[in-house]
Amino acid sequence: MLHKFDMLKSEKRPAPLLKQCTLNELPSSCVKEWQVGATNAMCQNFARHLMECPANHMTPELFVQSVKDKLEELNLENVDVVARDKEWITKQKMGSFLSVAKGSEMPPYLLELHYKTRTMLLFALLEKVLHLILEVYQ
């Protein structure tokens, strides 16, 4: 699926039509690679959505909730999401993180994802989401 950020656009343009095929049409040797590619594309599109949302539509609280919702949607039971608040960040002496967060009236949150298994989907999602944590505060 092509990624297209249109959440704030008033006019919806139809996405280009692509020839669809099913996994049954692919040679069996390609199915796993196709699934890995589809998973990576889904994670990248989610990361783009987080990145392209303006700050007033993706506050730190909404960022945390979006990630929680996505992980719940993916039914990843082996992942625990912990949102750390300003008090915890202060206790950990994360001064640089707090100094960036002072530029906003919204309270800062640090998102921790604890995982018990190593799945391809989780690594791709973690790579993109953790990269974007600081971008929310800029």
N, CA, C and O atoms as a DFTB+ gen file, in Angstrom:
552 C
 N C O
     1  1       0.840      -1.163       0.000
     2  2       0.000       0.000       0.000
     3  2       0.894       1.237       0.000
     4  3       1.846       1.320       0.776
     5  1       0.590       2.183      -0.858
     6  2       1.345       3.414      -0.918
     7  2       0.977       4.293       0.262
     8  3      -0.195       4.404       0.622
     9  1       1.981       4.917       0.863
    10  2       1.723       5.822       1.985
    11  2       1.362       7.186       1.437
    12  3       2.013       7.701       0.528
    13  1       0.334       7.753       1.992
    14  2      -0.099       9.068       1.555
    15  2      -0.648       9.793       2.770
    16  3      -1.678       9.390       3.312
    17  1       0.020      10.859       3.212
    18  2      -0.432      11.609       4.376
    19  2      -1.486      12.603       3.919
    20  3      -1.175      13.602       3.269
    21  1      -2.737      12.321       4.265
    22  2      -3.805      13.223       3.846
    23  2      -4.757      13.553       4.987
    24  3      -5.890      13.977       4.760
    25  1      -4.291      13.357       6.205
    26  2      -5.135      13.590       7.356
    27  2      -5.633      15.032       7.428
    28  3      -6.764      15.266       7.854
    29  1      -4.823      15.989       7.025
    30  2      -5.189      17.395       7.148
    31  2      -5.590      18.032       5.819
    32  3      -5.834      19.238       5.766
    33  1      -5.661      17.259       4.769
    34  2      -6.029      17.802       3.465
    35  2      -7.535      17.744       3.292
    36  3      -8.181      16.782       3.707
    37  1      -8.088      18.776       2.678
    38  2      -9.534      18.807       2.498
    39  2      -9.970      17.992       1.285
    40  3     -11.045      17.392       1.293
    41  1      -9.149      17.967       0.254
    42  2      -9.513      17.233      -0.955
    43  2      -8.797      15.896      -0.977
    44  3      -7.572      15.839      -0.875
    45  1      -9.551      14.837      -1.107
    46  2      -8.964      13.497      -1.143
    47  2      -8.748      13.092      -2.594
    48  3      -9.683      13.078      -3.394
    49  1      -7.515      12.766      -2.919
    50  2      -7.211      12.275      -4.255
    51  2      -7.099      10.759      -4.195
    52  3      -6.502      10.219      -3.264
    53  1      -7.659      10.078      -5.164
    54  2      -7.558       8.606      -5.121
    55  2      -6.115       8.159      -5.337
    56  3      -5.377       8.735      -6.136
    57  1      -5.743       7.132      -4.614
    58  2      -4.402       6.561      -4.782
    59  2      -4.318       5.879      -6.138
    60  3      -5.323       5.379      -6.642
    61  1      -3.132       5.852      -6.734
    62  2      -3.008       5.184      -8.029
    63  2      -3.351       3.705      -7.909
    64  3      -3.044       3.053      -6.910
    65  1      -3.990       3.198      -8.946
    66  2      -4.367       1.787      -8.950
    67  2      -3.156       0.937      -9.324
    68  3      -2.457       1.207     -10.300
    69  1      -2.937      -0.078      -8.533
    70  2      -1.848      -1.001      -8.782
    71  2      -2.429      -2.389      -9.003
    72  3      -3.476      -2.738      -8.458
    73  1      -1.738      -3.160      -9.802
    74  2      -2.190      -4.533     -10.016
    75  2      -2.024      -5.300      -8.711
    76  3      -0.933      -5.353      -8.143
    77  1      -3.100      -5.882      -8.251
    78  2      -3.048      -6.641      -7.012
    79  2      -2.814      -8.107      -7.317
    80  3      -3.320      -8.651      -8.298
    81  1      -2.043      -8.723      -6.460
    82  2      -1.842     -10.157      -6.575
    83  2      -1.925     -10.760      -5.181
    84  3      -1.735     -10.058      -4.188
    85  1      -2.194     -12.000      -5.104
    86  2      -2.267     -12.670      -3.813
    87  2      -0.990     -13.453      -3.584
    88  3      -0.226     -13.715      -4.513
    89  1      -0.776     -13.818      -2.340
    90  2       0.418     -14.605      -2.023
    91  2       0.391     -15.958      -2.722
    92  3       1.440     -16.556      -2.963
    93  1      -0.813     -16.445      -3.049
    94  2      -0.925     -17.727      -3.741
    95  2      -0.341     -17.665      -5.149
    96  3       0.088     -18.684      -5.690
    97  1      -0.323     -16.478      -5.739
    98  2       0.199     -16.319      -7.093
    99  2       1.722     -16.260      -7.125
   100  3       2.324     -16.423      -8.186
   101  1       2.350     -16.030      -5.976
   102  2       3.808     -15.931      -5.920
   103  2       4.427     -17.318      -5.773
   104  3       3.818     -18.220      -5.198
   105  1       5.632     -17.480      -6.292
   106  2       6.332     -18.735      -6.038
   107  2       6.562     -18.887      -4.534
   108  3       6.769     -17.890      -3.842
   109  1       6.529     -20.093      -4.030
   110  2       6.656     -20.327      -2.588
   111  2       7.955     -19.766      -2.018
   112  3       8.013     -19.417      -0.839
   113  1       8.978     -19.678      -2.829
   114  2      10.257     -19.148      -2.351
   115  2      10.196     -17.639      -2.096
   116  3      11.053     -17.097      -1.398
   117  1       9.198     -16.963      -2.649
   118  2       9.098     -15.509      -2.513
   119  2       8.130     -15.061      -1.410
   120  3       8.115     -13.883      -1.053
   121  1       7.337     -15.966      -0.874
   122  2       6.289     -15.580       0.075
   123  2       6.876     -14.952       1.332
   124  3       6.385     -13.924       1.799
   125  1       7.915     -15.556       1.878
   126  2       8.509     -15.023       3.103
   127  2       9.084     -13.631       2.859
   128  3       8.885     -12.724       3.667
   129  1       9.795     -13.461       1.749
   130  2      10.358     -12.157       1.428
   131  2       9.259     -11.111       1.237
   132  3       9.409      -9.958       1.639
   133  1       8.158     -11.529       0.620
   134  2       7.019     -10.624       0.422
   135  2       6.467     -10.183       1.781
   136  3       6.199      -8.999       1.980
   137  1       6.299     -11.108       2.703
   138  2       5.762     -10.785       4.021
   139  2       6.698      -9.864       4.793
   140  3       6.239      -8.954       5.484
   141  1       7.996     -10.088       4.684
   142  2       8.965      -9.205       5.338
   143  2       8.868      -7.805       4.744
   144  3       8.875      -6.818       5.479
   145  1       8.777      -7.713       3.425
   146  2       8.648      -6.414       2.766
   147  2       7.357      -5.702       3.155
   148  3       7.359      -4.494       3.389
   149  1       6.264      -6.443       3.223
   150  2       4.982      -5.848       3.613
   151  2       5.034      -5.344       5.051
   152  3       4.496      -4.279       5.352
   153  1       5.667      -6.086       5.926
   154  2       5.814      -5.670       7.326
   155  2       6.667      -4.412       7.423
   156  3       6.310      -3.471       8.133
   157  1       7.784      -4.390       6.719
   158  2       8.643      -3.204       6.724
   159  2       7.925      -1.987       6.169
   160  3       8.069      -0.885       6.700
   161  1       7.158      -2.173       5.110
   162  2       6.412      -1.053       4.521
   163  2       5.368      -0.519       5.489
   164  3       5.195       0.695       5.606
   165  1       4.669      -1.413       6.186
   166  2       3.665      -0.984       7.149
   167  2       4.312      -0.186       8.280
   168  3       3.776       0.840       8.700
   169  1       5.455      -0.648       8.773
   170  2       6.155       0.057       9.844
   171  2       6.667       1.414       9.370
   172  3       6.591       2.404      10.098
   173  1       7.183       1.453       8.156
   174  2       7.685       2.714       7.625
   175  2       6.548       3.713       7.421
   176  3       6.717       4.903       7.685
   177  1       5.399       3.243       6.957
   178  2       4.256       4.138       6.775
   179  2       3.749       4.659       8.117
   180  3       3.332       5.814       8.213
   181  1       3.779       3.829       9.146
   182  2       3.383       4.284      10.475
   183  2       4.358       5.347      10.978
   184  3       3.937       6.359      11.538
   185  1       5.650       5.124      10.783
   186  2       6.652       6.106      11.187
   187  2       6.475       7.415      10.424
   188  3       6.620       8.492      11.001
   189  1       6.164       7.331       9.136
   190  2       5.916       8.546       8.348
   191  2       4.709       9.306       8.888
   192  3       4.721      10.534       8.977
   193  1       3.672       8.560       9.245
   194  2       2.483       9.202       9.799
   195  2       2.835       9.972      11.073
   196  3       2.410      11.114      11.247
   197  1       3.614       9.345      11.965
   198  2       4.017      10.012      13.194
   199  2       4.865      11.246      12.897
   200  3       4.695      12.291      13.526
   201  1       5.768      11.119      11.947
   202  2       6.676      12.210      11.618
   203  2       5.955      13.380      10.947
   204  3       6.256      14.539      11.231
   205  1       5.012      13.082      10.067
   206  2       4.374      14.124       9.277
   207  2       3.225      14.834       9.995
   208  3       2.759      15.879       9.541
   209  1       2.778      14.274      11.100
   210  2       1.721      14.948      11.862
   211  2       2.281      16.230      12.464
   212  3       3.367      16.213      13.042
   213  1       1.564      17.334      12.338
   214  2       2.025      18.568      12.980
   215  2       1.992      18.419      14.501
   216  3       1.265      17.579      15.032
   217  1       2.774      19.231      15.190
   218  2       2.910      19.114      16.647
   219  2       1.577      19.257      17.365
   220  3       1.375      18.623      18.401
   221  1       0.667      20.066      16.849
   222  2      -0.617      20.223      17.531
   223  2      -1.547      19.033      17.306
   224  3      -2.582      18.928      17.965
   225  1      -1.193      18.141      16.388
   226  2      -1.964      16.916      16.162
   227  2      -1.239      15.682      16.689
   228  3      -1.802      14.587      16.690
   229  1       0.002      15.847      17.136
   230  2       0.767      14.719      17.667
   231  2       1.540      15.195      18.893
   232  3       2.768      15.284      18.879
   233  1       0.799      15.495      19.941
   234  2       1.419      15.886      21.203
   235  2       2.103      14.664      21.804
   236  3       1.859      13.542      21.359
   237  1       2.952      14.863      22.804
   238  2       3.593      13.691      23.424
   239  2       2.583      12.649      23.918
   240  3       2.816      11.450      23.765
   241  1       1.472      13.087      24.504
   242  2       0.454      12.137      24.967
   243  2      -0.155      11.377      23.782
   244  3      -0.348      10.163      23.854
   245  1      -0.453      12.088      22.705
   246  2      -1.025      11.430      21.528
   247  2      -0.017      10.496      20.865
   248  3      -0.385       9.454      20.322
   249  1       1.254      10.879      20.914
   250  2       2.304      10.022      20.375
   251  2       2.334       8.691      21.116
   252  3       2.351       7.626      20.499
   253  1       2.339       8.764      22.445
   254  2       2.351       7.546      23.263
   255  2       1.116       6.700      22.963
   256  3       1.212       5.484      22.800
   257  1      -0.053       7.359      22.891
   258  2      -1.294       6.620      22.634
   259  2      -1.294       5.993      21.240
   260  3      -1.779       4.876      21.063
   261  1      -0.756       6.701      20.261
   262  2      -0.681       6.155      18.897
   263  2       0.162       4.890      18.848
   264  3      -0.212       3.911      18.203
   265  1       1.296       4.913      19.529
   266  2       2.168       3.737      19.546
   267  2       1.482       2.583      20.277
   268  3       1.529       1.440      19.824
   269  1       0.849       2.886      21.404
   270  2       0.119       1.836      22.139
   271  2      -0.974       1.233      21.263
   272  3      -1.136       0.014      21.212
   273  1      -1.720       2.089      20.578
   274  2      -2.803       1.603      19.708
   275  2      -2.263       0.726      18.582
   276  3      -2.846      -0.310      18.260
   277  1      -1.144       1.145      17.983
   278  2      -0.567       0.372      16.880
   279  2      -0.102      -1.003      17.361
   280  3      -0.334      -2.012      16.695
   281  1       0.547      -1.034      18.508
   282  2       1.006      -2.318      19.038
   283  2      -0.169      -3.210      19.416
   284  3      -0.101      -4.429      19.258
   285  1      -1.234      -2.614      19.909
   286  2      -2.436      -3.391      20.227
   287  2      -3.082      -3.914      18.946
   288  3      -3.537      -5.057      18.890
   289  1      -3.116      -3.068      17.923
   290  2      -3.671      -3.473      16.626
   291  2      -2.903      -4.658      16.042
   292  3      -3.485      -5.550      15.426
   293  1      -1.592      -4.649      16.248
   294  2      -0.745      -5.722      15.730
   295  2      -0.788      -6.962      16.615
   296  3      -0.221      -8.001      16.275
   297  1      -1.458      -6.844      17.744
   298  2      -1.652      -7.976      18.651
   299  2      -0.320      -8.564      19.112
   300  3      -0.140      -9.781      19.140
   301  1       0.601      -7.685      19.468
   302  2       1.899      -8.125      19.967
   303  2       1.813      -8.250      21.486
   304  3       2.009      -7.277      22.215
   305  1       1.522      -9.441      21.941
   306  2       1.315      -9.670      23.365
   307  2       2.621      -9.681      24.155
   308  3       2.604      -9.527      25.376
   309  1       3.727      -9.857      23.488
   310  2       5.015      -9.928      24.177
   311  2       5.703      -8.575      24.276
   312  3       6.908      -8.507      24.516
   313  1       4.946      -7.500      24.092
   314  2       5.510      -6.165      24.167
   315  2       4.795      -5.393      25.266
   316  3       3.568      -5.306      25.282
   317  1       5.570      -4.840      26.176
   318  2       5.023      -3.971      27.211
   319  2       5.406      -2.542      26.880
   320  3       6.560      -2.262      26.555
   321  1       4.440      -1.635      26.963
   322  2       4.673      -0.222      26.690
   323  2       4.622       0.526      28.010
   324  3       3.643       0.431      28.752
   325  1       5.682       1.271      28.300
   326  2       5.746       2.065      29.521
   327  2       5.980       3.510      29.124
   328  3       6.970       3.833      28.467
   329  1       5.063       4.376      29.525
   330  2       5.210       5.808      29.263
   331  2       5.718       6.471      30.538
   332  3       5.015       6.493      31.548
   333  1       6.902       6.998      30.498
   334  2       7.508       7.658      31.660
   335  2       7.153       9.136      31.645
   336  3       7.252       9.791      30.607
   337  1       6.740       9.660      32.788
   338  2       6.326      11.063      32.876
   339  2       7.496      11.953      33.283
   340  3       8.624      11.491      33.456
   341  1       7.196      13.236      33.429
   342  2       8.233      14.225      33.724
   343  2       8.934      13.929      35.051
   344  3      10.148      14.101      35.170
   345  1       8.173      13.490      36.033
   346  2       8.767      13.180      37.342
   347  2       9.838      12.089      37.215
   348  3      10.922      12.204      37.788
   349  1       9.525      11.035      36.462
   350  2      10.476       9.949      36.274
   351  2      11.694      10.442      35.509
   352  3      12.827      10.106      35.855
   353  1      11.465      11.239      34.469
   354  2      12.565      11.770      33.657
   355  2      13.492      12.621      34.515
   356  3      14.713      12.558      34.370
   357  1      12.908      13.423      35.415
   358  2      13.694      14.261      36.313
   359  2      14.521      13.408      37.269
   360  3      15.697      13.693      37.495
   361  1      13.911      12.358      37.834
   362  2      14.625      11.472      38.757
   363  2      15.804      10.780      38.074
   364  3      16.809      10.481      38.719
   365  1      15.685      10.528      36.777
   366  2      16.756       9.870      36.035
   367  2      17.826      10.859      35.578
   368  3      18.806      10.466      34.946
   369  1      17.642      12.134      35.896
   370  2      18.596      13.198      35.560
   371  2      18.834      13.299      34.054
   372  3      19.969      13.387      33.586
   373  1      17.733      13.283      33.320
   374  2      17.809      13.390      31.862
   375  2      17.614      14.854      31.469
   376  3      16.618      15.221      30.847
   377  1      18.590      15.679      31.849
   378  2      18.493      17.122      31.668
   379  2      18.360      17.554      30.219
   380  3      17.590      18.467      29.919
   381  1      19.083      16.929      29.328
   382  2      19.003      17.312      27.908
   383  2      17.604      17.059      27.363
   384  3      17.061      17.879      26.623
   385  1      17.026      15.929      27.729
   386  2      15.674      15.595      27.295
   387  2      14.685      16.632      27.820
   388  3      13.818      17.100      27.082
   389  1      14.817      16.989      29.094
   390  2      13.915      17.968      29.703
   391  2      14.104      19.364      29.117
   392  3      13.136      20.111      28.975
   393  1      15.341      19.721      28.776
   394  2      15.567      21.056      28.216
   395  2      14.907      21.201      26.850
   396  3      14.424      22.280      26.506
   397  1      14.885      20.130      26.075
   398  2      14.184      20.172      24.788
   399  2      12.687      20.275      25.023
   400  3      11.990      20.997      24.309
   401  1      12.192      19.558      26.017
   402  2      10.757      19.541      26.307
   403  2      10.258      20.872      26.858
   404  3       9.058      21.143      26.806
   405  1      11.148      21.705      27.382
   406  2      10.726      23.003      27.925
   407  2      10.171      23.922      26.841
   408  3       9.492      24.901      27.152
   409  1      10.442      23.628      25.604
   410  2       9.938      24.448      24.505
   411  2       8.462      24.243      24.250
   412  3       7.891      24.911      23.388
   413  1       7.828      23.337      24.976
   414  2       6.417      23.037      24.774
   415  2       5.663      23.172      26.094
   416  3       6.221      22.965      27.171
   417  1       4.397      23.519      25.985
   418  2       3.552      23.571      27.179
   419  2       3.074      22.175      27.571
   420  3       2.624      21.968      28.698
   421  1       3.168      21.227      26.656
   422  2       2.728      19.859      26.919
   423  2       3.744      19.148      27.801
   424  3       4.947      19.370      27.659
   425  1       3.279      18.295      28.709
   426  2       4.222      17.552      29.541
   427  2       4.978      16.516      28.708
   428  3       4.401      15.895      27.815
   429  1       6.269      16.331      28.999
   430  2       7.052      15.360      28.228
   431  2       6.772      13.929      28.675
   432  3       6.404      13.681      29.823
   433  1       6.950      13.011      27.762
   434  2       6.859      11.587      28.052
   435  2       8.005      10.889      27.353
   436  3       8.389      11.254      26.242
   437  1       8.541       9.887      28.011
   438  2       9.549       9.040      27.412
   439  2       8.910       7.673      27.235
   440  3       8.412       7.084      28.194
   441  1       8.924       7.184      26.040
   442  2       8.268       5.920      25.741
   443  2       9.281       4.786      25.786
   444  3      10.318       4.833      25.123
   445  1       8.966       3.766      26.576
   446  2       9.802       2.565      26.642
   447  2       9.000       1.395      26.091
   448  3       7.831       1.214      26.433
   449  1       9.631       0.612      25.244
   450  2       9.020      -0.600      24.729
   451  2       9.873      -1.775      25.199
   452  3      11.037      -1.897      24.817
   453  1       9.294      -2.627      26.019
   454  2       9.987      -3.804      26.519
   455  2       9.457      -5.007      25.754
   456  3       8.250      -5.245      25.723
   457  1      10.344      -5.757      25.143
   458  2       9.903      -6.907      24.370
   459  2      10.554      -8.176      24.893
   460  3      11.675      -8.170      25.400
   461  1       9.805      -9.265      24.749
   462  2      10.267     -10.560      25.253
   463  2      10.689     -11.491      24.125
   464  3      11.394     -12.471      24.367
   465  1      10.273     -11.202      22.907
   466  2      10.678     -11.996      21.752
   467  2      11.219     -11.064      20.692
   468  3      10.970      -9.858      20.721
   469  1      11.951     -11.622      19.769
   470  2      12.520     -10.812      18.681
   471  2      11.833     -11.195      17.382
   472  3      12.171     -12.193      16.745
   473  1      10.879     -10.394      17.015
   474  2      10.200     -10.642      15.749
   475  2      10.604      -9.576      14.745
   476  3      11.007      -8.474      15.117
   477  1      10.495      -9.904      13.519
   478  2      10.850      -8.963      12.458
   479  2      10.015      -7.693      12.563
   480  3      10.529      -6.583      12.421
   481  1       8.738      -7.869      12.812
   482  2       7.831      -6.731      12.913
   483  2       8.239      -5.808      14.039
   484  3       8.254      -4.590      13.864
   485  1       8.565      -6.356      15.176
   486  2       8.912      -5.538      16.326
   487  2      10.182      -4.739      16.079
   488  3      10.244      -3.557      16.418
   489  1      11.192      -5.365      15.495
   490  2      12.428      -4.645      15.234
   491  2      12.206      -3.489      14.256
   492  3      12.733      -2.395      14.457
   493  1      11.441      -3.725      13.219
   494  2      11.183      -2.660      12.257
   495  2      10.412      -1.522      12.912
   496  3      10.713      -0.351      12.680
   497  1       9.427      -1.859      13.724
   498  2       8.632      -0.830      14.395
   499  2       9.476      -0.071      15.407
   500  3       9.398       1.156      15.476
   501  1      10.282      -0.779      16.192
   502  2      11.131      -0.121      17.175
   503  2      12.116       0.831      16.513
   504  3      12.337       1.942      16.994
   505  1      12.695       0.397      15.426
   506  2      13.673       1.225      14.726
   507  2      13.062       2.562      14.333
   508  3      13.676       3.613      14.519
   509  1      11.850       2.517      13.790
   510  2      11.208       3.738      13.323
   511  2      10.662       4.577      14.473
   512  3      10.838       5.795      14.488
   513  1      10.005       3.942      15.430
   514  2       9.354       4.682      16.513
   515  2      10.372       5.331      17.440
   516  3      10.224       6.499      17.799
   517  1      11.398       4.594      17.829
   518  2      12.385       5.162      18.733
   519  2      13.143       6.311      18.085
   520  3      13.562       7.241      18.774
   521  1      13.322       6.257      16.785
   522  2      13.974       7.343      16.069
   523  2      13.150       8.630      16.149
   524  3      13.701       9.731      16.127
   525  1      11.834       8.482      16.243
   526  2      10.943       9.637      16.198
   527  2      10.637      10.235      17.565
   528  3       9.999      11.286      17.631
   529  1      11.058       9.619      18.641
   530  2      10.701      10.128      19.973
   531  2      11.173      11.567      20.147
   532  3      10.407      12.414      20.607
   533  1      12.403      11.853      19.792
   534  2      12.909      13.208      19.970
   535  2      12.298      14.201      18.998
   536  3      12.195      15.386      19.312
   537  1      11.889      13.739      17.821
   538  2      11.300      14.638      16.838
   539  2       9.985      15.221      17.317
   540  3       9.612      16.317      16.898
   541  1       9.274      14.520      18.182
   542  2       8.006      15.018      18.709
   543  2       8.234      16.262      19.535
   544  3       7.387      17.155      19.566
   545  1       9.387      16.332      20.212
   546  2       9.667      17.457      21.098
   547  2      10.357      18.621      20.417
   548  3      10.608      19.637      21.066
   549  1      10.669      18.515      19.159
   550  2      11.380      19.595      18.472
   551  2      10.416      20.564      17.846
   552  3      10.837      21.540      17.224
